[in-house]
Amino acid sequence: MGRGRVELKRIENKINRQVTFSKRRNGLLKKAYELSVLCDAEVALIIFSSRGKLYEFGNVGITKTIDRYQRCSFTPQDEQHVECETQSWYQEVSKLKAKYESLQRTQRHLLGEDLGPLNIKELQNLEKQLEGALAQARQRKTQIMIEQMEELRRRERHLGDMNKQLRLKLESEGFNLKAMESLWSSTSAAGNSGFPFQPPQTNPLDYQTEPFLQIGYQQYVQAEASNVPKSMACETNFMQGWIL
């Protein structure tokens, strides 16, 4: 019986796959060597395993064979394609360079430089461009100022609401704002006056005498006290008490 045809598909068993790879790799390397010897051919073989290990064969060297392959595969059509692509890139670079120089020249004109070569029409166009740019700048400035004014008004309303809430809070806690304002005004007026603040002086004789113990003649002292001044009455009472 002959060997059956092997179905070409990935071997699922890892061990069998490794054994098959080793056998067929060695056979392939042997066939490449035989072909190079028997037919005097330049053969190069490169194999990478599933683990990334390299196996190679070249009867004249792998690098030389690869260089020869690249020279042979580089056809005149490819040369023409590369030349066309190079020419296209050169034209693109030339366009970009001309555009860059034009933008630089326009910038110098807007800054008021190199205006000598310009004619009347070009100067008029430049004037219109400057006027348009100035109008846009003023419009933007006005818009920013309006936005800032709206922001300040919003802050003012917010501060007014906070002030109102604080006022209501103070009134709810029992403080009299009018009394506080009058007190602040009087304090500020006293602080601004040139004379120092002095408390009023009182007569020590105006103070009411403290009661003291009296023995006898109480009615007489009271009767006498009604006919004399207050100061003398105090003195008489003091004397009568001391004499007793």
ZAMARGU-4260 file (C-alpha; in steps of 0.2 Angstrom, whole numbers, plus 5000, padded with zeros to 4 digits):
<rodrens>
0) 5000/5000/5000 | 5006/5017/4996 | 5006/5032/5008 | 4990/5042/5009 | 4989/5060/5004
5) 4992/5071/5020 | 4979/5084/5022 | 4987/5101/5023 | 4981/5110/5039 | 4988/5115/5055
10) 4993/5101/5067 | 4984/5104/5083 | 4995/5092/5094 | 5010/5103/5099 | 5022/5088/5100
15) 5017/5081/5083 | 5018/5099/5076 | 5036/5101/5083 | 5042/5084/5076 | 5035/5088/5059
20) 5043/5105/5059 | 5060/5098/5063 | 5059/5084/5050 | 5053/5095/5036 | 5065/5109/5040
25) 5079/5097/5039 | 5073/5090/5023 | 5070/5107/5015 | 5088/5113/5020 | 5094/5097/5012
30) 5085/5099/4996 | 5091/5117/4995 | 5109/5112/4997 | 5107/5098/4984 | 5099/5110/4972
35) 5114/5122/4974 | 5127/5109/4971 | 5119/5099/4958 | 5113/5113/4947 | 5126/5126/4952
40) 5112/5138/4957 | 5112/5152/4970 | 5100/5147/4983 | 5095/5156/4999 | 5083/5149/5012
45) 5076/5158/5027 | 5065/5149/5040 | 5057/5156/5056 | 5049/5144/5068 | 5033/5147/5078
50) 5044/5152/5093 | 5054/5165/5082 | 5070/5155/5080 | 5079/5158/5064 | 5086/5144/5052
55) 5094/5150/5035 | 5105/5143/5021 | 5114/5152/5007 | 5127/5145/4996 | 5135/5162/4992
60) 5128/5171/5007 | 5111/5177/5012 | 5115/5196/5011 | 5122/5194/4993 | 5107/5184/4987
65) 5095/5197/4995 | 5104/5211/4986 | 5104/5202/4970 | 5085/5199/4972 | 5082/5217/4975
70) 5092/5223/4960 | 5083/5210/4949 | 5065/5215/4955 | 5068/5234/4953 | 5061/5236/4935
75) 5062/5251/4924 | 5044/5254/4927 | 5047/5256/4946 | 5061/5269/4941 | 5049/5279/4931
80) 5036/5278/4945 | 5049/5284/4957 | 5054/5298/4945 | 5036/5304/4943 | 5033/5304/4962
85) 5049/5314/4964 | 5044/5327/4951 | 5027/5328/4960 | 5035/5331/4977 | 5046/5344/4969
90) 5031/5354/4962 | 5022/5353/4978 | 5037/5360/4987 | 5039/5374/4974 | 5020/5378/4977
95) 5022/5379/4995 | 5038/5389/4995 | 5029/5402/4983 | 5014/5403/4994 | 5025/5406/5010
100) 5034/5420/5001 | 5018/5428/4996 | 5011/5427/5014 | 5027/5435/5020 | 5026/5449/5007
105) 5007/5452/5012 | 5012/5453/5030 | 5025/5466/5027 | 5013/5476/5017 | 5000/5475/5032
110) 5014/5481/5043 | 5018/5496/5031 | 5034/5489/5024 | 5039/5487/5006 | 5025/5498/4999
115) 5036/5506/4986 | 5033/5493/4972 | 5014/5494/4975 | 5003/5503/4963 | 4987/5513/4966
120) 4975/5499/4965 | 4986/5488/4976 | 4987/5501/4989 | 4968/5504/4988 | 4965/5485/4991
125) 4978/5486/5006 | 4968/5501/5013 | 4952/5491/5012 | 4959/5476/5020 | 4966/5487/5035
130) 4949/5495/5037 | 4940/5479/5037 | 4953/5472/5050 | 4951/5488/5060 | 4932/5486/5060
135) 4932/5468/5066 | 4944/5473/5080 | 4933/5487/5086 | 4918/5475/5085 | 4927/5462/5095
140) 4932/5475/5108 | 4915/5481/5110 | 4908/5464/5112 | 4921/5460/5126 | 4917/5477/5134
145) 4898/5472/5134 | 4902/5455/5141 | 4912/5463/5155 | 4898/5475/5159 | 4885/5461/5160
150) 4897/5452/5172 | 4899/5467/5183 | 4880/5470/5183 | 4878/5452/5188 | 4890/5453/5202
155) 4882/5469/5208 | 4865/5461/5209 | 4873/5446/5218 | 4881/5458/5231 | 4864/5467/5233
160) 4855/5451/5236 | 4868/5446/5249 | 4867/5463/5257 | 4848/5461/5258 | 4850/5444/5266
165) 4862/5450/5279 | 4850/5465/5283 | 4836/5453/5286 | 4847/5442/5296 | 4852/5456/5307
170) 4834/5462/5309 | 4828/5445/5314 | 4841/5444/5328 | 4834/5460/5336 | 4847/5473/5331
175) 4841/5491/5327 | 4850/5497/5312 | 4845/5515/5314 | 4852/5515/5332 | 4868/5507/5326
180) 4870/5520/5312 | 4866/5535/5324 | 4879/5527/5336 | 4892/5526/5322 | 4888/5544/5316
185) 4890/5551/5334 | 4906/5541/5337 | 4913/5547/5321 | 4908/5565/5325 | 4916/5564/5342
190) 4932/5557/5335 | 4933/5571/5322 | 4931/5585/5335 | 4946/5594/5341 | 4941/5594/5359
195) 4944/5578/5370 | 4928/5570/5377 | 4926/5573/5396 | 4913/5566/5407 | 4902/5579/5416
200) 4907/5584/5433 | 4895/5582/5448 | 4895/5590/5465 | 4899/5578/5478 | 4887/5586/5490
205) 4872/5582/5478 | 4874/5563/5482 | 4862/5557/5494 | 4869/5553/5511 | 4869/5536/5517
210) 4858/5532/5532 | 4866/5531/5549 | 4861/5525/5566 | 4853/5539/5577 | 4848/5537/5596
215) 4835/5549/5603 | 4829/5566/5597 | 4824/5559/5580 | 4809/5570/5578 | 4818/5586/5583
220) 4832/5582/5571 | 4818/5580/5557 | 4809/5596/5562 | 4825/5606/5562 | 4830/5599/5546
225) 4815/5605/5537 | 4819/5623/5541 | 4837/5623/5535 | 4845/5619/5519 | 4849/5602/5514
230) 4868/5604/5517 | 4866/5611/5534 | 4853/5598/5538 | 4865/5584/5534 | 4878/5593/5545
235) 4866/5595/5560 | 4861/5577/5559 | 4879/5572/5559 | 4883/5584/5574 | 4868/5578/5584
240) 4873/5560/5581 | 4891/5563/5586 | 4886/5573/5602 | 4874/5558/5607
</rodrens>
